[in-house]
Amino acid sequence: MSLATTAAAAAVSTALGLYLNARYSIGSDIAQIRGARRIQKYAQRLYEEHGEDDWSFYHVLHCTYGSNDDQEAFVFEGRSWTYGRFREDIGRCAEALKRLGVRNRMVVGLFINNSPEFMFTWWALYKIGAIPAPINTSITGAHIKHCLMVSEAEMLITTFELSSTIAKTFDLNDGTKDFRGDPLCPRLGHMLLYDYDTYPFLSQWSTKKGVTLLQHSKLPPATREIGDFPKSSRPKVLHTDASQYLFTSGTTGLPKALIWPAGYSLTGSCPNRYPGMNARRRRFYICLPMFHGTATFAALPATFTTSGTVILARRFSRREFWADVRRSKANAILYIGEMLRYLVQSPPDPQFPDEKDHGVDLAFGLGLAPTVWRAVRERFGIPWIVEYYSASEATTSILVSNKNDLGVGKVGRWGPLMRSNFFQDKFYIVRTDLEIGEILRDPKTGFCMRTRPGEVGESICRIAPPVQRRHDYLGEGGQEATQKKVIKNVFARGDEFFRLGDAMVIDEDGFVSFHDRLGDTYRAKGHNTSTTEVEGCLSRHPSIASVNVYAIPMNRYGYDGQLGCAAITFTGGGSSTSDKPDVQELDTIKELEKWATTDANALPGYAVPRFLRVLVSDRKEINSGNDIGADRVSLIMKKLKTGLRSEGFVLPADGRDRIYWIEKEGSGYVPLTTEVVQALLAGKARL
C-alpha cells in the first residue's frame, strides 16, 4: 500500500470516527432533552393531581396503591415485605408516632443504622408530615447534640444497637439523669427506642427517664384502611417546604442541617429521571447508609414508583457483598466509588469461581474512578454503569450512561445541543481562580464566564424560584453559610446559582469530568470532611503546636476521592527543628489516631487524616529571624495548602519533613516508607 493510500485511509477513518462521535453526541443530547421534558411533565402531573399543598414524599409509595399489593417491596436479611404489608406496617408505625405527639412539620432526629427500623420510621414520618433528620451514626457525643440542636429536633428515635452511644451522649447510665433540659438540645422532649426485631432486646431501657420503648410486634393489628393515604388526612406540605433535613459538613466544622425541599424530593422519584429504572423491574441492592442522601434519594424513590424491590443490607461488607447480592437475586446495585474499589481489590471468593455469574446488569452511583470503572466491568461483567453527579445543595444533577469505553470516568456528556443555553440552562462550569477559590468575572460585563473546553472551573447550578428554592442551611450561622454558597448576577442581573464547591472540566467531545474538591472540605469514603473541624480537634492535643489540614487528591493514582493530611508542628520546638523524631513526637504519633476518635470532642473515624506530615523548620530561617517555618502552618496562610497539597504524600528529596500514615484504620500512624509510596503511586496499595 502506498504512502498516499495509507494517508487517505487514515483520513477517512478519522473523519468516520468524528462523524460517529458527533452523531452519538447529538443522540445523547436528544435523549437528555427528552428526559428533562418527561420530568417537567411528571412534575406538572403531580401538581394537577395533588395541588399546591399536597407534596408529601409518601406519594412515592402511595402512587401504586392497590395495583402492586402482592409484589415484593422490601427485603432485609431474609425478611420480606410486600407492598401491601409494607404500607400497612408503615401505617401502624405512623399511628403510634402520632399518639406520642408527632405532628406535621415537627422535626424528628433519627439515629438508626440500616434496618427495618430505619425504613418504617422514615416513611411513617413522611406520612404524618413530620421532617426526618437522619444523623450520621458514625458520630458521637457533642456532634449528635449539635445535630439535634441545629435541626431543632423535638424527638429522637434510635434502636437497641445504638442505645449505648445515646446513653453515653446524654449520660443516661446514671439513673438520676434526664436528657430533657439539656442546654445543647433545648427542644428535645422525647426519646423513642424503636424495635422491629432486628437487635437484641435491652430491658433496662424501659426505666430511662423520658424514654419510650416502642415494639412493633405490640402495635395494633394492621387494617387495609391503615395502609391507605386518604386525601382528607394528608398533611399540608408545599413544594418549597422541607421534606427532610440532610446533614452535611461545612467549613465551620460541625455538621450542618440542609433543607431538602419537598418538590425536589417528589419530582426526583420520576422513573424516567435515571436510565435503567424502568427498563425492567429492578431489584436494587443498597448497602450504603440510609442517613446519606445518595441512598435515600437516588435509587430508592424511583425503584418504589416502578414497583421494584429495595434490598437493604445492614452495612457494606467486602467479604459478603456478592454472596448477599446472589442470595437476594438483585439485578442492580447502588454504589459510591470507594465501595466498588474495595470489591475490585478483594481476593477471589472460592465460593464463586465465576465472578460474572451474579445477575447484576446495572450499577448506579457516583465517584467511580476510570481504572475502577474498567476493572468492575472486566472482572465482574456488569455491562451497564450509570454515573451521576450532584450535591446536597444542588437543584439538578447530570449523568452519563455507559455500556462501553466511551465516557469511562466521566459524569456527563453534553453535545452541541446541551451546550447551548436554549436546551440546558441549569448547570454550568465557570472560570475560577483555583488557587484562592474565587469565581472570575468579565471585567467588561461583570458577569461570570463559562470555561472553554479543557479548562478547569467550578460547577454551579441555577436556583429558579418559585418552582425551586435554595437548599438553605439551618441554625445559628446557617444564613451566613447559605450566602457563602450562593452567587448572584451570574449571567444576568438578579439570577442566583449555588456554588457546588467542585472543580470540573468539559472536554472537546462534551464529556464532563470531576477534577477536584475546592475550598476547605474534602470528600473521603463518601463523607464530606471539614478541614477546619479536623484542625480544631488536633489543635487541642497538648503536644501539638499548630495544624494545617488539607486534602491529597487520590484519583490521579487510580483511587477515589481524597485523603486527608495534617501538617503539624510540636510544642517545645525540639522535634520541629530536628532531623530525627524525638520522644515527644514518637509518643504523640503512636496514640494520635486513638486520641482523635475518643477525645471529648472526638472526630468520626472517617474524618481522621490518613496522612500526617511533621513540618521541620530550617535552622537558617530561624536563626535569621525569618518566621517562614511557623508561617508554613499558619491557619491564615491558606495559600500554603496549595504547595503542601501538590506534593501530596511524596515529599521533596531535599526536604527535611517526615511523613506518617495509617496503614490500617485503628492501628495508628506508622512511617510512610518508600515501598508504600511506590505502591500508592501505582494504585496497588489497599486503602
Secondary structure, DSSP 8 states (H G I E B T S, - for coil): --HHHHHHHHHHHHHHHHHHHHHHHHHHHHHHHHHHHHHHHHHHHHHHHH-TTB--TTHHHHTTTTTSTTSEEEEETTEEEEHHHHHHHHHHHHHHHHHTT--TT-EEEEE--SSHHHHHHHHHHHHHT-EEEE--TT--HHHHHHHHHHTT-SEEEE-GGGHHHHHHHTTTTSTT--STT-TTSTT--EEEEEESSSS---GGGGGSTTEEEEEGGGS----TGGG---GGG---B-TTSEEEEEEEE-TTSSEEEEEEEHHHHHHTT-TTSSTTSSSS--EEEE-S-TTSHHIIIIIHHHHHHTT-EEEE-SS--TTTHHHHHHHHT-SEEEEEHHHHHHHHHS---TT-S-TT-S---EEEEE---HHHHHHHHHHH---EEEEEE--TT-S--EEEEESSSTTTT-SEE--TTTTSTTT--SEEEEEEETTTTEE-B-TTT--B-B--TT--EEEEEEE-TTT-----B-STTHHHHHHHHEEESSSSTT-EEEEEEEEEEE-TT-EEEEEEE-TTEEEETTEEEEHHHHHHHHTTSTTEEEEEEEEEE-GGGT--SEEEEEEEEETTSHHHH-SS--HHHHHHHHHHHHHHHHSTT---GGGS-SEEEE----HHHHHTT--HHHHTT-TT-THHHHHHHHHTT---TT---EEEEESSTTS-EEE--HHHHHHHHTT-S--
